[in-house]
Amino acid sequence: MTNAAGPGAKAGYRPVKTDSLWETTLDNLAGQKIVVLGAGIVGVCVALELQARGGQVTLVDRAEPGSETSFGNAGVISRSSLVPLNNPTLWSKLPRLLTNRTCALRYSLPFILRNPGWAISFLANARREAFNKTATALDALIRLSAPLHLDLLAAAKETGRLNDTGWFFLYRRDADFQKSALALNIYQQFGVQAEILDAPTLQQHEPGLKPIFARAVWVKDCYSVNAPGAVVRAYADLFAARGGEIRKADIREVAKDGDSWRVVTDSSTLSADKVVVALGPWSRKLLESSGMRVPMGYERGYHMHYSGAASGPHPSLTRPVFDVSGGYVLSPMAEGLRLTTGVELTEIDAAPNHAQLNMAEAAAYQAIELGERLDPQPWLGHRPTMPDSRPVIGEAPNRRGLFLAFGHQHIGFSTAPGTARILADLMERKATEIPAAPFAPERFIR
Ligand SMILES: Cc1cc2nc3c(=O)[nH]c(=O)nc-3n(C[C@H](O)[C@H](O)[C@H](O)COP(=O)(O)OP(=O)(O)OC[C@H]3O[C@@H](n4cnc5c(N)ncnc54)[C@H](O)[C@@H]3O)c2cc1C
């Protein structure tokens, strides 16, 4: 990866200053054997970055690259994502969310009771001071990542999948729009380019939407891709074309082995100087089996594709939209219109419950000619979320040589390239381009 706000990068993604530590003993990665666990967007970006620094990198996954959480997301890469779900407005929304009947949030009470520490800490992090820290950290990570994504898309010859017309937050009622005041203030404070649209202007931009929206916010510092899974596969192909090894295997254990590390899979045992755990929502299970406690929640989400309008004067949609009042996101994808749902907070392996998707679908039919369902079954993914909504990036405490890169909640597709950049700097014991402390594993992991 090159280090530049590459050609075509939006002005809002300006370089960010670091205040990180500078260690004097550098650890050059050239020639080191490094095993990266997990070939989602995070693992693949980490593998590419370590390879670019001369590491001898093996990427291990039990499935094809980009076929899990990184496959089914909404494909949005936006500076507006600096506002996590646990922000100060959560408190006023809580009574409604706790009814367990909204499109935005479903939860399993047994899951909450089994993970009380996670739930309490998640709520506590919605307080203003904690939220400010998170928004600042995420803003830096998003700004670092987007230009790197552009470089990678160019190198992988995938720029044709990129849309740079931003995305719309849609409000059916003025009262819903008023509740976005905090987000709008934060955008202003952080210099995120956004414009408020009235109903007629929205119709001009997206004539395929039915005239049910009173207002919209157009976030302009935003890109999107029309097939996130295909992008991850192309990045993985790039890694392989540059000499990287991709191994298909089920990872069972990671353990210290003298000065090096041992990765045990169902088919072989790999030895490495350094290991990176980038197993997304499954990172918790592997690390807990090695004696670490990882307070991670699973914000599950569903998607379904639709054919859109069969005929008529208007294209369905030209950019992703978030119907805030309806509680779903709709993105124009290569496969059709992709409807993605809000959060289902439950165990990673709980049986699917399509009630939330059905509710989102009904709301989306009110907003657009959705057409027919295109997939035989809804897709289900698991957003891996730490209590403060910041990913874990860095070396595992007291386990020299074991590095962690997971917990990217709703924004892992956007922030993987920046994660890779920070992690590689930390592995080389170098100064990082943005502050790494907000992402330190020590926040939660002992
Ligand atoms: C509905 C929905 C919408 C979203 N929308 C957006 C969006 O618009 N923009 C955005 O930036 N983000 C979005 N996200 C979040 C984003 O998709 C995730 O943060 C990101 O994909 C996480 O990537 P990852 O590489 O950490 O995990 P994953 O993509 O899940 O990768 C983990 C990999 O580990 C492998 N693995 C697990 N266990 C093992 C094992 N034992 N052995 C071998 N391999 C194993 C899996 O096969 C998988 O390939 C969305 C998520 C959802 C669910």
The ligand as an SDF file (V2000), in Angstrom:
LIG
                    3D

 53 58  0  0  0  0  0  0  0  0999 V2000
  -25.5370   -5.9990    7.8990 C   0  0  0  0  0  0  0  0  0  0  0  0
  -24.1660   -5.3880    7.9780 C   0  0  0  0  0  0  0  0  0  0  0  0
  -23.9070   -4.1850    7.3180 C   0  0  0  0  0  0  0  0  0  0  0  0
  -22.6320   -3.6130    7.4040 C   0  0  0  0  0  0  0  0  0  0  0  0
  -22.3570   -2.4780    6.6670 N   0  0  0  0  0  0  0  0  0  0  0  0
  -21.0970   -1.9570    6.6710 C   0  0  0  0  0  0  0  0  0  0  0  0
  -20.7650   -0.8510    5.8490 C   0  0  0  0  0  0  0  0  0  0  0  0
  -21.5790   -0.3400    5.0970 O   0  0  0  0  0  0  0  0  0  0  0  0
  -19.5030   -0.3580    5.9130 N   0  0  0  0  0  0  0  0  0  0  0  0
  -18.5510   -0.8980    6.7290 C   0  0  0  0  0  0  0  0  0  0  0  0
  -17.4460   -0.3880    6.7680 O   0  0  0  0  0  0  0  0  0  0  0  0
  -18.8290   -1.9850    7.4720 N   0  0  0  0  0  0  0  0  0  0  0  0
  -20.0610   -2.5320    7.4810 C   0  0  0  0  0  0  0  0  0  0  0  0
  -20.3620   -3.6150    8.2420 N   0  0  0  0  0  0  0  0  0  0  0  0
  -19.3300   -4.1430    9.1560 C   0  0  0  0  0  0  0  0  0  0  0  0
  -18.2860   -4.9510    8.4280 C   0  0  0  0  0  0  0  0  0  0  0  0
  -18.8920   -5.8580    7.5330 O   0  0  0  0  0  0  0  0  0  0  0  0
  -17.4290   -5.7180    9.4430 C   0  0  0  0  0  0  0  0  0  0  0  0
  -16.9440   -4.8390   10.4360 O   0  0  0  0  0  0  0  0  0  0  0  0
  -16.2230   -6.3640    8.7530 C   0  0  0  0  0  0  0  0  0  0  0  0
  -16.6410   -7.1320    7.6590 O   0  0  0  0  0  0  0  0  0  0  0  0
  -15.4430   -7.2400    9.7100 C   0  0  0  0  0  0  0  0  0  0  0  0
  -14.4050   -7.8160    8.9500 O   0  0  0  0  0  0  0  0  0  0  0  0
  -13.4440   -8.9100    9.5610 P   0  0  0  0  0  0  0  0  0  0  0  0
  -12.3940   -9.1810    8.5560 O   0  0  0  0  0  0  0  0  0  0  0  0
  -13.0460   -8.4910   10.9260 O   0  0  0  0  0  0  0  0  0  0  0  0
  -14.3990  -10.1860    9.7830 O   0  0  0  0  0  0  0  0  0  0  0  0
  -14.9130  -11.2880    8.7390 P   0  0  0  0  0  0  0  0  0  0  0  0
  -15.1980  -10.6980    7.4110 O   0  0  0  0  0  0  0  0  0  0  0  0
  -16.0110  -12.0330    9.4080 O   0  0  0  0  0  0  0  0  0  0  0  0
  -13.6620  -12.2410    8.5820 O   0  0  0  0  0  0  0  0  0  0  0  0
  -13.3090  -13.1940    9.5690 C   0  0  0  0  0  0  0  0  0  0  0  0
  -12.8120  -14.4340    8.8510 C   0  0  0  0  0  0  0  0  0  0  0  0
  -12.3620  -15.3750    9.8180 O   0  0  0  0  0  0  0  0  0  0  0  0
  -12.6430  -16.6770    9.3250 C   0  0  0  0  0  0  0  0  0  0  0  0
  -12.6620  -17.6150   10.4370 N   0  0  0  0  0  0  0  0  0  0  0  0
  -13.3790  -17.5300   11.5780 C   0  0  0  0  0  0  0  0  0  0  0  0
  -13.0880  -18.5690   12.3890 N   0  0  0  0  0  0  0  0  0  0  0  0
  -12.1710  -19.3160   11.7430 C   0  0  0  0  0  0  0  0  0  0  0  0
  -11.4510  -20.5170   12.0670 C   0  0  0  0  0  0  0  0  0  0  0  0
  -11.6330  -21.1560   13.2340 N   0  0  0  0  0  0  0  0  0  0  0  0
  -10.5800  -21.0090   11.1670 N   0  0  0  0  0  0  0  0  0  0  0  0
  -10.3660  -20.3800    9.9920 C   0  0  0  0  0  0  0  0  0  0  0  0
  -10.9920  -19.2500    9.6300 N   0  0  0  0  0  0  0  0  0  0  0  0
  -11.8930  -18.7180   10.5000 C   0  0  0  0  0  0  0  0  0  0  0  0
  -13.9960  -16.5200    8.6520 C   0  0  0  0  0  0  0  0  0  0  0  0
  -14.1960  -17.5600    7.7090 O   0  0  0  0  0  0  0  0  0  0  0  0
  -13.8840  -15.1270    8.0310 C   0  0  0  0  0  0  0  0  0  0  0  0
  -13.4790  -15.1840    6.6780 O   0  0  0  0  0  0  0  0  0  0  0  0
  -21.6240   -4.2260    8.1810 C   0  0  0  0  0  0  0  0  0  0  0  0
  -21.8820   -5.4360    8.8250 C   0  0  0  0  0  0  0  0  0  0  0  0
  -23.1420   -6.0190    8.7230 C   0  0  0  0  0  0  0  0  0  0  0  0
  -23.3800   -7.3450    9.3930 C   0  0  0  0  0  0  0  0  0  0  0  0
  1  2  1  0
  2  3  1  0
  2 52  2  0
  3  4  2  0
  4  5  1  0
  4 50  1  0
  5  6  2  0
  6  7  1  0
  6 13  1  0
  7  8  2  0
  7  9  1  0
  9 10  1  0
 10 11  2  0
 10 12  1  0
 12 13  2  0
 13 14  1  0
 14 15  1  0
 14 50  1  0
 15 16  1  0
 16 17  1  0
 16 18  1  0
 18 19  1  0
 18 20  1  0
 20 21  1  0
 20 22  1  0
 22 23  1  0
 23 24  1  0
 24 25  2  0
 24 26  1  0
 24 27  1  0
 27 28  1  0
 28 29  2  0
 28 30  1  0
 28 31  1  0
 31 32  1  0
 32 33  1  0
 33 34  1  0
 33 48  1  0
 34 35  1  0
 35 36  1  0
 35 46  1  0
 36 37  1  0
 36 45  1  0
 37 38  2  0
 38 39  1  0
 39 40  1  0
 39 45  2  0
 40 41  1  0
 40 42  2  0
 42 43  1  0
 43 44  2  0
 44 45  1  0
 46 47  1  0
 46 48  1  0
 48 49  1  0
 50 51  2  0
 51 52  1  0
 52 53  1  0
M  END
$$$$
